[in-house]
Amino acid sequence: MDVLDYHRDRLTARRLRVLIQHLPADSALVRALRGESAEWGLGDHLLAAAVDELAVSNWLFATAHAAENADPPQRPRRIPRPGVEDETQAEPASATPAQIAAFFGVPQPGGQP
C-alpha cells in the first residue's frame, strides 16, 4: 500500500485511518508513538505482576520467621516495566518485622501472639 494513494485520491481518509489504527504492535509507527510499552502485552504485564506478588509473599514469610536478632531481609524489587520511570513510587511502605509476624500469627518473644 502506498500512502501517496491518499493524495492521488485512490485512498479515502477513512480507509487510511482504519489502516493506521490496526497496525500491529511491533510496527515502526506504534513503537514510535508508544515507546517501550508497545513491546509488552497483557500477558507480559500479568506475568510480571504474578512474579512480583510471589516475591513479596516469600519476603513476608522470611521476615515473619527471621530470628529476633537477625537483620530483616531486604524487600524485593519489582520487575521493571516499560514506561515506568521511577520505580520507587510504585513500591508501598514497608511494614516492620514485628507487624508482619503479628499478621501471620507467629508467636513473639515475651508471650505476645
C-alpha positions in Angstrom: 0.0 0.0 0.0 1.3 3.4 -1.0 0.4 6.3 1.3 0.7 8.6 -1.6 -2.5 7.0 -2.9 -4.3 9.2 -0.4 -3.0 12.3 -2.3 -3.8 10.7 -5.6 -7.5 10.2 -4.5 -7.1 6.4 -4.7 -7.3 6.0 -0.9 -10.0 7.5 1.2 -9.3 9.2 4.6 -11.5 6.6 6.3 -9.5 3.7 4.8 -6.2 5.4 5.8 -7.4 5.9 9.3 -8.5 2.2 9.6 -5.2 1.0 8.3 -3.2 3.1 10.8 -5.5 2.1 13.7 -5.0 -1.6 13.1 -1.2 -1.6 12.7 0.5 -4.4 14.5 2.1 -3.7 17.9 5.5 -4.3 16.5 5.2 -1.8 13.7 7.6 1.2 13.5 4.8 3.7 13.9 3.3 2.1 17.0 6.8 1.8 18.6 7.5 5.5 17.8 4.2 6.6 19.4 4.2 4.3 22.5 7.9 3.6 23.0 8.9 0.6 25.0 5.4 -0.1 26.3 4.4 -1.3 22.8 6.6 -4.3 23.3 4.7 -5.6 26.4 1.3 -7.2 26.0 -1.3 -8.0 28.6 0.2 -11.4 29.3 3.6 -9.9 30.0 2.2 -7.4 32.5 0.2 -10.1 34.2 3.2 -12.4 34.5 5.3 -9.6 35.9 2.6 -8.8 38.5 2.4 -12.5 39.5 6.2 -12.7 39.9 6.2 -9.5 42.0 3.4 -10.9 44.3 5.2 -14.2 44.7 8.4 -12.4 45.6 6.6 -10.3 48.2 4.9 -13.3 49.7 8.3 -15.1 50.1 9.7 -11.9 51.6 6.8 -11.7 54.1 7.3 -15.3 55.1 11.1 -14.9 55.5 10.6 -11.7 57.5 8.0 -13.2 59.8 10.2 -16.2 60.6 13.5 -14.5 60.8 15.5 -14.7 64.0 14.9 -11.9 66.5 18.5 -10.6 66.4 18.9 -11.1 62.6 18.7 -8.3 60.1 15.4 -8.4 58.3 15.6 -9.5 54.7 15.6 -6.7 52.1 12.2 -6.1 50.4 12.3 -7.5 46.8 12.4 -5.0 43.9 9.6 -5.0 41.3 10.3 -6.2 37.8 11.0 -3.1 35.7 8.1 -2.3 33.4 8.3 -0.3 30.2 7.1 3.3 30.6 7.6 3.4 34.3 10.5 5.8 35.0 10.6 6.0 38.8 10.1 2.5 40.4 10.1 3.9 44.0 6.7 5.4 43.5 5.2 2.0 42.8 6.5 0.4 46.0 4.4 0.5 49.1 5.7 1.4 52.5 7.4 -1.4 54.3 6.0 -3.0 57.5 8.2 -3.8 60.5 9.2 -7.4 61.1 7.0 -7.4 64.3 4.0 -6.2 62.3 4.5 -8.9 59.7 4.9 -11.6 62.4 1.8 -10.4 64.2 -0.1 -10.5 60.9 0.9 -14.2 60.3 0.3 -15.1 64.0 3.9 -16.0 64.7 4.5 -16.1 68.5 6.8 -13.2 69.6 9.2 -13.4 72.5 7.6 -12.3 75.7 4.4 -14.3 75.2 2.6 -12.0 72.8 1.0 -13.8 69.8 
